[in-house]
Amino acid sequence: MKISVSKGLLPVALALALTSPLGAHQEIVGHLKIAHPWIKAAAEGAAGTYGCVIEISNESDEPERLIGATVEGAGAGTLYQLTERDGHFTSKPIDGLTIKPHGSIELTPTTYQFKFGKITKTLSEDAMVPGTLIFEKQHSAPVHFMVETDDTAPKEDPADANHGM
């Protein structure tokens, strides 16, 4: 079978590829659409790292709660909320985030993140590592975390910086 592409479509396809976030991926588990889970690169033996998810959409008629995460080489992650006051960031552990029916949540480096403890296996940039997102109803949702060198997370005040790490 021969497939041909119109020369007029090639620039459009190229433009779409170039404007899409590199490495962005989406996984669907049950009624949840999980867009681009990622974790910050870290060396084996590092004291800790953090991970985020661009967006989680709930296509169900029932609410769902995100309560935890695991990543191979980083162990279990605790969910933290970050807050900014007068240019200073602090974080505190929270017991979960509710995703409303037909709603979505975002875990950006400046709002919510999973904090992981001691790293037992190097997390190298551009690798995909297996993990899970843990939900109240869906329970364990297997996902792959993209390892990134992102450094957009705010620096916390030293007194608050060692929560969970």
PEDA-V615145 format. One record per residue. N is the residue number from 1. SS is DSSP state (A for helix, B for strand, O for the rest). OMEGA is omega as a letter, one per 20 degrees, with the letter a starting at -180 (* if undefined). NEAR is the number of other ideal C-beta (glycine too) atoms within 12 Angstrom. Layout:
# PEDA-V615145
N/SS/OMEGA/NEAR + N/SS/OMEGA/NEAR
This chain:
# PEDA-V615145
1/O/r/3 + 2/O/r/4 + 3/O/r/6 + 4/O/r/8 + 5/O/r/12 + 6/O/r/10 + 7/A/r/10 + 8/A/a/9 + 9/A/a/13 + 10/A/r/13 + 11/A/r/13 + 12/A/r/14 + 13/A/r/15 + 14/A/r/14 + 15/A/r/11 + 16/A/r/12 + 17/A/a/13 + 18/A/a/11 + 19/A/r/11 + 20/O/r/14 + 21/O/r/18 + 22/O/r/14 + 23/O/a/22 + 24/O/r/19 + 25/O/a/22 + 26/B/r/22 + 27/B/r/28 + 28/B/r/18 + 29/B/a/28 + 30/O/a/22 + 31/O/a/23 + 32/B/r/39 + 33/B/a/30 + 34/B/a/41 + 35/B/r/27 + 36/B/r/30 + 37/B/a/42 + 38/B/r/43 + 39/B/a/49 + 40/B/r/34 + 41/O/r/29 + 42/B/r/35 + 43/O/r/20 + 44/O/a/16 + 45/O/r/16 + 46/O/a/22 + 47/O/a/18 + 48/O/r/33 + 49/B/r/42 + 50/B/r/45 + 51/B/a/48 + 52/B/r/40 + 53/B/a/44 + 54/B/r/30 + 55/B/r/28 + 56/B/r/39 + 57/B/r/27 + 58/B/a/32 + 59/O/a/21 + 60/O/r/22 + 61/O/a/12 + 62/O/r/20 + 63/O/r/22 + 64/B/r/35 + 65/B/r/25 + 66/B/a/42 + 67/B/a/28 + 68/B/r/32 + 69/B/r/43 + 70/B/r/28 + 71/B/r/43 + 72/O/a/27 + 73/O/r/33 + 74/O/r/40 + 75/B/a/29 + 76/B/r/26 + 77/B/r/39 + 78/B/a/30 + 79/B/r/36 + 80/B/r/39 + 81/B/r/27 + 82/B/r/33 + 83/B/a/20 + 84/B/r/19 + 85/B/r/12 + 86/O/r/8 + 87/O/r/11 + 88/B/a/17 + 89/B/r/27 + 90/B/r/23 + 91/B/r/33 + 92/B/r/19 + 93/B/r/22 + 94/O/a/25 + 95/O/r/16 + 96/O/r/26 + 97/B/r/33 + 98/B/r/22 + 99/B/a/34 + 100/O/r/18 + 101/O/a/17 + 102/O/r/16 + 103/O/r/22 + 104/B/r/24 + 105/B/r/31 + 106/B/r/23 + 107/B/r/37 + 108/O/a/23 + 109/O/a/31 + 110/O/a/23 + 111/O/a/25 + 112/B/r/33 + 113/B/r/42 + 114/B/r/47 + 115/B/a/42 + 116/B/a/37 + 117/O/a/25 + 118/O/a/20 + 119/O/a/31 + 120/O/a/21 + 121/O/a/24 + 122/O/r/20 + 123/B/a/37 + 124/O/r/20 + 125/O/r/21 + 126/O/r/16 + 127/O/r/24 + 128/B/r/24 + 129/B/a/36 + 130/B/r/25 + 131/B/r/35 + 132/B/r/31 + 133/B/a/44 + 134/B/a/30 + 135/B/a/34 + 136/O/a/22 + 137/O/a/24 + 138/O/a/30 + 139/B/a/18 + 140/B/r/22 + 141/B/a/33 + 142/B/r/25 + 143/B/r/37 + 144/B/r/27 + 145/B/r/42 + 146/B/r/36 + 147/B/a/32 + 148/B/r/33 + 149/O/a/19 + 150/O/r/27 + 151/O/a/14 + 152/O/r/18 + 153/O/r/32 + 154/O/r/24 + 155/O/a/18 + 156/B/r/28 + 157/O/a/19 + 158/O/a/11 + 159/O/a/11 + 160/O/a/24 + 161/O/a/22 + 162/O/r/16 + 163/O/r/26 + 164/O/a/29 + 165/O/*/28
